[in-house]
Amino acid sequence: MIINNSLNKLCRFVGPYLRICPEHVFVVDDGHGICGCAVAAPDSKHFYEQFKKHWLPEVCKNKFSCYLQ
């Protein structure tokens, strides 16, 4: 399904921003529904450190958990 596939891709992109700096994530609605988003990391060094330390290990654990058992 195209909508679910697009939503999955969007969540993969926006997810780390929602976790690390949610106050800088904005949803764009054109009056007919959600049509996009805007994300920012005010401190890219901090964002990248948090991304490596917290986000990547969690994603890898969830995505590859079947290989760890």
N, C-alpha and C positions, 0 to 999 in steps of 0.2 A: 504494500500500500504506500503510495507516494507521500501522503500526509504524515504517516507514522515515521517513514524513513527520514523525511525532512525534519521532523520534530526531534528524532534521535540525534541527528547531526547538530542541530541547534543546541540541544542539551549538552552534548559533549563539548561544544565550544563555550557556552555560557556558564556551565557548571562550576568551573574553578573560580570564575569571577563572583558567582553567587556565594560561594563558600568563603572566599578570601576578602573580597571588598564589595559586599552586597549593596552598600549605599551608592555605588557607582554603576549599577545595572538598571537600565530603563527599558520598559516595553513600549513599543510604538503601536498605537491603535489608530486606524484611519477612519473609524466610525462604522466600519463593516466587520471589524475583528482585528486580531493581532496581525500586523504586517511586517514586523521587524523588531529589532532591539538595538540598543546602544550600550556598549560596555566600556569601562575605562579602569585603568590601574594607576592611581595617582603616584605611586612609588613603584616603578617597574622592578627595581632590585628586590624590594621586600616581597612583591608579588611572586617573582620567580623563586625566591628562597622558600616561600610558603608552598608554592606549587610543587616543588621538588620534595619538600619535607612531608607535606600532608596529603596533597591531592593525588600525585602519581602513585604512591604506595597503596592508597585506598582503591584507586581504579584498577591497578594491577592485581590486587588481592581479589577483588570482585570478578574481574574479567577472566583471570586465569586460575581461579580457586579450584577448578576441577583437576588441574595439573598438580596441585599442591597436596592432594589427598593421597 
